[in-house]
Amino acid sequence: MSIPGVEKEGKYIYRIKKTGNMRVDAIVLADYETIDEEAIEQLKNVATLPGIVKAAYAMPDIHWGYGFPIGGVAAFDLEDGIISPGGVGFDINCGVRMLVVDGNPDIVRKNLENLIKRIYENVPVGVGETSDLRFSKNDFKKIVEQGAKKVVEMGYGTEEDLLRIEDSGVLEESDFSDVSEEAYERGKDELGTLGAGNHFIEIQLVEEVYDEEIASVFGIKRGDITILIHTGSRGFGHQIATDYIKYMRDNLKEHNKNLPDKQLINAPFKSEWGQAYYSAMNCAANYAFANRQIITHMIRKAFKSVVGMNVRLVYDVAHNIAKVEEYEIDGRKRKVIVHRKGATRAFGPGNPALPELFKKTGQPVIIPGSMGTASYILVGTKKAEEMTFGSTAHGAGRALGRREATRELTVNHVLKELESKGIKIMAKSKKGIVEEAPEAYKNVDKVVQIVDELGISLKIAKCIPLGVVKG
């Protein structure tokens, strides 16, 4: 296979030199065989956007998305650059959180079925599923402006948790007045719910540790039981993305008239619409941090009631987000708005954004696989800050679309495969099981090998699944 214009620059590094309207090169960090041609075209389109700096990047889990490819990273100058809903995604701050269980792992394994059942009962799952929790509009406003910090104040966790969440679980430039009534209506009853699609709660075993010293700082060791929560801002974030795509189309026609793809709709970051979207996006990100915090509380209750064990937070990372960060570019420090669309922040040791706890090690990075395959915890690096705007991969990345998966696989096949590996599953939808089958995803081991060899995040531990809760 040969993709026109894609030149090998090094192991796992491919460059597409700027041509036509591209303002910068595009760089793909991947195994050549897994590069998605459609996603490459999207990356080249991203490279045409105003104010883009350095290059448009693709992580090894790159695949086609809305406007920007999933697994895409791009940074835009704060003064003359843009912000784009397509560069963040509809599930704003879809992210992943790792927990670890204190106590004898054998007890967890013996009670695995009961634990999965209790989590399934405690955490509402599925499309449009709502929670029994009810917050006043004023409390909801505080939650989306103060994120995990607010729900911890309400009793859904501890102050210690906040040290182990990206940005302490709150993005402060958030104003509820930039959120539509429709977004509020969609989000008000979904706090504490998992959703469907690729979202999951997974009980895992730490099978391998590659760096015991850093693993110890993170709070895990070989043989521990961990839990991954993968979910985001639910209908609230989706509506915010939908709203602002429409607002930008209606109000910024002249600005967006020459886009190579209408899905790249955007606003100048410093404009009224750019600032309003940024604020609303931060509200959705805070919602997602709060959502994962409330789900953590429900999982803690499940473990306490079934096996009498405590559950600690390891770390929580965002995947779909745009953030103002500072980097050295062309010999000078510049503030940029970094879009990570299906990518994980991977700050290295000493980064001022990290709490003291992770100053020496660098930031924990969590890369989940698909159900039935391994997940990894890694650590961020200085190299990522120099090479990819402090970014790394976010998961395995889809190899088959959802329709393709349902055409090629059956629910019985997937369940037998999971059973053969000793993995227990509870799911709301049979269709969802097929759509999220391991075969629908790229090889997560390979994705992790690539980022590790490139040095943009380094392997710390590998976890294998024992039980899965799906929407």
N, C-alpha and C positions, 0 to 999 in steps of 0.2 A: 504493500500500500504506500502511496506517495501523495502527500497533501501539498498542493502548489504553494510556494512561498514560505514553507516551514523549514527552517534551517537548524541543524543540530549545532549547539554551541558547547555542550558538555554533557556528561552523563545526566540524564533526566532534565536537561535544559534545552528548550527549543525556542528560537526567536523568529518572529514575523516582522520584518523590517517595514517601517512606515511607508505606505504608498497611498496614492489618491488623497483622500481627505483625512487620513490618519495623522494625528498630531504627535504621536509617540509610537514606539515599537510595542508589540505585544509579546509577552514571554509566557511560555507554557512549561510548567514544571511537572513532568509526567513521564510515564513509560509510553513510548511512541505508539505501541499497539492499541492503547486504550484512549487515544486522543479522539474526541468527537468532532467531526468536521463541521457540523451545524454550530456547535458551541464555539469553535474557532472563528467562524464568521461573526458571531455575536461579540466575541472579544475584540475583533478588528473594528467593529462598530463602536464599541466603548472607547476605543483609542481615538475616535474622532471628536469626542465631546469637549466643550470649552473648559479650559483651565486644568486639564489633566496633566499630571506631572510624572516624569520618570518613565513609566511604562504601564500598560494594562497587564495584569497577571492572572494566570489560571493555575489553580492547585491540581494535584493529581486526581482528585475526585470530580473534575470538571464534567458537566453535562449541560444540555440545553435547558434554559430557563426563560422567564419572562423578561425580555429586554437584555439584561445582563445574563451571562451564563451562571449557573450554580457552580460554586467553586471559583468565583471571580473576585478579584481585589483590584480596586482602582482608587487613587487619591487625587483630589482636586484642590487647587489653590484656594485658600480661604477668601481672598479678596476678589478674584475674578473667575473662580470655578463655580461648579453647579452641585446641586443635590438632586438625586433621582430616586423615586419610589421603586423603580425597577432594579436599582442597584442595591436595594435593601431586601426586597421581597415582600410578599403579602403577609407571611407569618413573621411579623416583626419580632426580633429577639426570640425566634425559635432557638432553643439552646439545650444544653445538656448539663445535668447535675449528678455528681457522684456522691454517694453516701457509703459509710462503712459501719458494719455491725460490731459492737463490743460483745465478746463472749465466745463460747465454744461453737465453731462452725458446724460440728457434727449435729448439734441440737437443731440448728437451722435446717440442715439437709433432711433430718428426720421429720421435720414439721413443714417441709417445703410446700406441700399441697395446701395445707391449712393457711399458710402465710399468703400464698397467691390468692386464695379464695377471699381472705379477709381484706387484702389490698383492693381486690376487684370490687368488693362490697363497699369499701370506704371511699374509693376514688371513682367518681362517675367517669365512664369512658364512652366513646362513640361520637358520631357526627351530631353536632348541635346539642349534645347532652348538657344539662344544667345541674347546678349544685344546690344543696339544701341551704347553703350559707346565704344570708341576705344582709347586704350592707346598705345603709342609707346613701342617698346621693352625695351627701357631704363627706361621708367616710370613703365612698368610692373615689371622689375627687382627691382626697388625701392619699389614697393608695396609689393612684396613677401618677401623682406628683412626687410621692416619697418612696414608692416601690417596696422592696422587701423590708426596709427599715420600719415602715408603717405597720405592716402585718406582724412583725416581731413585737412591736409595741403593743399590739392587740392580743399577744399571747401565742402566736404561731411560730415559736422558735426562741432562740437566745441571741444575745448580743454577739456571742462568739461566732455564730453563723455568718454574720455580716462581714467578718474578716475573710471569709472563704467564698465570697461571691465577687465576680468581676465588678469593679467600681462600687464595691460594698452594697450592691443591689439597688442603687438609685442613681439615675441620670437627672441632674438637678435642673437643667434648662428645659423644663416641662411645664406647660400651662394648660389646664383642663379646658379653658375657654377656646383652645384651638381644636377641640374634639367635637365632632358633630353629635347631635342628639341620637341619630341612628346608630353611631358607633357605641355610644353609652348604652342604648337599649340592647344591642347585641352582646355587650360585654358584661352587663351588670349581674347576670345570673350564672356566668361561666367561670368565675374565679374558683380554683380548686378542682378543675376538671382537666382530663387528659386530652380529649379529642380523639381523632382517628388518623388515617393516613399512616405516615411513618412514625407517629408518636408511640411511645411505649414506656412501660416500667419493667425493668429487668433485674432479677436477682442473679448475681454472678459470683464466681470464685476467682480469687487472685491466684492464677496458675504459675506465673513467672514474675520475678522481680529482676530487673536489669541493673538498677542502681539503688542499693539498700539504704544508702545515706540519705538520698533525696526522698525516697519512698517513706522513710521514717519521718522526715519533716512534713510530708503530705499526710501522714497518719495511717499508712497502710503497710502490710507485710504479706509475704507469701502465705497462702492458706486462709486469708481473711475472706469474709463474705462482703461483697459490695452490692450496691443497688444503683442503677442508672435510671434517671428520669429524663425523658426527652419530650418536651412540649414547649409551646410558645404562648403567644398573646391571643390565641383563639379567634373568635369572630370579631373581637374588639380591634385587633391589629389589622385583620383583613379589611374591615370597613374603613379604617383610617387610610390604608393604601388605596383602596377603591375611591374614596372621597378625593384624595389629593391628586390622583391621576386625572380625575375629571376636572378639578379646579384648575390644574395646570393646562389642560387642553383648552378649557374655556377662556382662560385669562392670559395665557402666554403664547398665543398663536404665532405671533411674529418671531418671538424668541425660538420657538420650536419648529419653524417652517421647513428647515433643511435637514431634519433628522434622517439618517439612513434606515431607521426602524422606528415606527411611531411608539413602540413600547419603551423607547429610551426617553420618553417625556421627562422633562426636568425643569428646575427653576434655578436661576442664579442664587447661590447660597445666601448672599447678603440681601436678597430682595425680600419683599413682604411675604410672598408665597413660599420662598425658600425657608425663611425663618419660621413661618407657621407650620410647614410640614415637619421641620426639624423638631419643633416643640411637641407636636402631636405624635411623631415617631417615638420620641423619648417617653411620652406617656404610655405608649404601647409597650415599649421595652420595660418600663417600670411595672406594668401590669404582668408581663411575663415573669419577671423576677419574683413578684409577689405570688403569682400562680404556682411556680415551682416551690416556693417557700411553704405555701399552704398544703400542697401535696406532700411535702416532706413531713409536715406535722401529722398528716393522716397516716403516712407509712410508719412513723414513730409509734403512733397509737396501735397500729396493727401488730408491730413487733413486740410491743410491751404486753399486749393482751394475749398473744399466742405463745410467745417464748420468754417473756419477761426481760427482754434485752433492750439496751439503749442503742440508738443509731446516731452517729456523728456525721456532719457534713465535711466532705473532702474539698470539693470546689464546684463552682457553677460558672459556665461560660456561655456567652451569647454567640449565635451564628449569623443572624441576619440583622445588620446594624450599620449605621454611619456615625462616625465619631470624629471629633476635632482632636487631632494629635500633632505633635511636633517632631520633625525629622530633619536631619542634615541632608540637603539636596543641592547638588552642584556647589558644594563648599560652604553653604550657609544654612542656618536653621530656618525652617519655614513651617508655618502652621498649615495643615491640610485637613480636608474632610475625607477620611478613609471610609470607603464603602466596602464592607465585607459581606458578600452574598453567598452564603454557604461556605464560610471560612471562619476560622477561629483566631482570636487574638493570641499572640505567642510572645509576650514581652520577656526579655532576658533579665539576668541578675542585675540588681542596682537600679532598675527602672523606677523613677519617682512615683509612678502610678500604683506601684505594688505596695501592699502593707508590709510592715517589718517582717512578718512571718515568712514571706517569700522573697525578701530582698536579696538573700544570698543565693537562693536556688534558681530564681526565675519563676514565672507564673505556671501553675499547673495547666496542662492542655488535655482535654478529653476527646478522643476520637472513637465514637461508637461504630461497631459493625452493624450488620443486619441481624435479625433474630436468627440464632443458629450459628453465628460466627463470633469470633473474639472481638473485644473492645480493648482500647489501650489508654493508659494515662501516660502522658509525655510531659516535658518541661520546655518552656519557651527559651529563646536564645538571643544573644546580641546579634547573631548573624541574621535572624529573621528581621530584626529592627533595621539592619543595614540593607537587606536584600528584598524584602517583601512587605514593607510597612508593618513589621511586627505581626505577620500573619502566617497561618499554616492551614492544612486541610481540616475539614469538619466531619468527615465520615467516609463511608465506602464509595458513595456516589452511585447513582442508578446506572445500570447497564441495559435494563429493559424498561420501557414505559409501562404504566399500569395496565393499559389495554393489552399490550403484548404479553405481559405476565399472565393475565387471565386467559389469553388464547392458548398459551403454551403449557400452562401448569394447571394441576387440579388441587383442590383442598386436601384430598386424601393423600396425594403424593407429598405435599408439604408437611402434613401432620406426621406421616410415617418417617420422613427424614428427621424431623425434630425428635420423635420418639426414639429413633435409632441412636441418637446422641444423648438420650436421657433427659431431654429438655421438656419441662411441663409448660403448657400454655393455656391461658384463659383469654378468650377474645369475644367481642360483641358481634363481629361480622366475619363470616366465612370468606366473603369476597376480599376483605382486608387482609386475611391471612395469606391469600394467594398473591395479592398485589405487593405484599411486603416480604415475599419468600426470599431466602438467601440468594437464589439464582437470579433474582432481579437486580442484584447489586454487583459492583466491582469487588475485587478481592481486597478486603481491608488490610490484610497482612502486607500486600504489595504497596498500598497507599502509604502505610506507616513506614515501611522500609524506605520509600522514596524520600519522605520528609526527614527521616532520621539521617539518611546518607547525605542529603543536601545540607543538613545542619540547621534547618529552620524550626525544628522541634526534635527533642531527643527522647527515645523510649525509656520509660521508667518501670512500667509494669504492664502485664497482659492479663486480662480477665476473660473467663469463658462463661457462657450463660448456663444457668440451671433452671430458671423459670421466667416466663414472660407474661405480662398483662398487656393486651392490645385493645384498641377501639374497634 
